[in-house]
Amino acid sequence: MYNIVLSICKCTNETSNLILGLELNDFITAAISVGTLLLNILFYIIIAPKISFRFQKKEDFLKYSSEFITFLSGVNSLTDFEGVPTKVKSYCVSIELLFKSGVAPEPLRADMENVFQAVKKRKSLTSEKEIEEWNSNFRTITQKLRKSLAKYTGTF
């Protein structure tokens, strides 16, 4: 076996000397350099953009989620609900568009829809007792939404 490998190396060395005027070591070094160059090109053209795109989408999801929860935390203190359902729906759509299917997974989607329906309902409430009950219920709904969002944004 050793003799076969040795004869192949001699033949390769002689052939490379005749054709290129190079030693076998030079030929192997050149082949490794070309291979490394091709791997680098493959990484920077194909793999790196995919990694960057996914990272950007995760950052966008975190940004929209935190802005949405921050906005919802101030909804209880509002007296004028004009445009609030539209803004809530806008946040929901922005979050859903970050998923491949364009629709959030079911627990998150249902929680966002519950928040939207609750805000829509709040526009029609007038009595203090109803508003007080709505505030309590809205806190619960918002906490549930926050926990659903944390499944996709949480790192701890």
C-alpha positions in Angstrom: 0.0 0.0 0.0 2.8 2.4 1.0 4.6 1.7 -2.3 1.4 2.5 -4.3 1.0 5.8 -2.6 4.7 6.6 -3.1 4.6 5.8 -6.8 1.5 8.0 -7.2 3.2 10.9 -5.5 6.3 10.4 -7.8 4.1 10.3 -10.9 2.2 13.3 -9.8 5.4 15.2 -9.1 7.0 14.3 -12.4 3.8 15.2 -14.3 3.5 18.6 -12.6 7.2 19.2 -13.3 6.7 18.4 -17.0 3.5 20.4 -17.4 3.8 23.4 -15.1 7.4 23.3 -14.0 6.1 23.2 -10.4 7.0 20.9 -7.6 4.2 18.9 -6.0 4.2 21.1 -2.9 3.6 24.2 -5.1 0.7 22.5 -6.8 -0.9 21.4 -3.5 -0.4 24.9 -2.0 -2.1 26.5 -5.1 -5.0 24.0 -4.9 -5.5 24.8 -1.2 -5.5 28.5 -1.9 -8.1 28.2 -4.7 -10.2 26.0 -2.5 -10.1 28.5 0.4 -10.9 31.3 -2.0 -14.0 29.4 -3.3 -15.2 28.7 0.3 -14.8 32.4 1.2 -16.8 33.5 -1.8 -19.5 30.9 -1.0 -19.8 32.1 2.5 -19.9 35.9 1.7 -22.3 35.5 -1.2 -24.7 32.9 0.1 -24.5 32.2 3.8 -23.7 35.6 5.3 -26.7 37.4 3.8 -29.0 34.8 5.1 -27.6 35.1 8.6 -27.8 38.9 8.4 -31.4 38.8 7.2 -32.5 36.6 10.0 -30.7 38.7 12.6 -32.3 41.9 11.2 -35.8 40.3 11.3 -35.3 39.3 14.9 -34.2 42.8 15.8 -37.3 44.2 14.0 -39.6 41.8 15.9 -38.1 42.9 19.2 -38.4 46.6 18.3 -42.1 46.3 17.2 -42.9 44.2 20.2 -41.4 46.5 22.7 -43.0 49.6 21.0 -46.4 47.8 21.0 -46.2 46.8 24.7 -45.0 50.3 25.6 -48.0 51.8 23.7 -50.4 49.4 25.4 -49.1 50.3 28.8 -50.3 53.9 28.3 -53.7 53.0 26.8 -55.4 52.7 30.3 -54.7 56.4 31.0 -56.2 57.6 27.7 -59.5 59.4 27.6 -59.8 59.9 23.9 -59.7 56.6 22.0 -59.8 58.1 18.5 -57.3 56.3 16.3 -56.2 53.9 19.1 -57.7 50.8 17.4 -56.0 51.7 14.1 -52.6 52.1 15.8 -53.1 48.7 17.6 -54.0 47.1 14.3 -50.9 48.7 12.7 -48.6 47.2 15.4 -50.3 43.8 15.0 -49.8 43.8 11.2 -46.2 44.9 11.5 -45.5 42.0 13.8 -47.4 39.5 11.7 -45.5 40.5 8.5 -42.2 39.4 10.1 -43.4 35.7 10.0 -42.7 33.7 6.8 -46.4 33.0 6.3 -47.4 36.6 7.0 -49.5 35.4 9.9 -48.4 35.0 13.5 -48.6 31.6 15.1 -52.0 30.9 16.8 -51.5 31.8 20.4 -49.8 35.1 19.5 -52.3 35.9 16.8 -55.3 35.2 19.1 -53.7 37.4 21.8 -53.2 40.3 19.4 -56.7 40.0 18.2 -58.0 40.0 21.8 -56.2 43.2 22.5 -57.5 44.8 19.3 -61.1 43.8 20.1 -60.7 45.1 23.6 -59.5 48.5 22.4 -62.3 48.7 19.9 -64.8 47.9 22.7 -63.4 50.6 24.9 -64.4 53.3 22.4 -68.1 52.6 23.1 -67.8 52.4 27.0 -69.1 55.5 28.9 -69.9 54.6 32.5 -67.2 54.6 35.1 -68.0 51.1 36.3 -67.6 49.7 32.8 -64.4 51.5 32.2 -63.0 50.3 35.6 -63.9 46.7 34.6 -62.4 47.2 31.2 -59.1 48.5 32.7 -58.8 45.4 34.9 -59.7 43.1 32.0 -57.3 44.9 29.7 -54.4 44.5 32.0 -54.9 40.7 32.0 -55.2 40.6 28.2 -52.0 42.8 27.9 -50.1 40.5 30.2 -51.1 37.5 28.2 -49.9 39.2 25.0 -46.7 40.2 26.6 -46.0 36.5 27.6 -46.8 35.4 24.1 -44.4 37.9 22.6 -41.7 36.9 25.0 -41.7 33.4 23.5 -40.3 34.9 20.4 -38.2 37.8 21.8 -37.0 36.6 25.2 -33.5 35.5 25.6 -33.4 34.8 29.3 
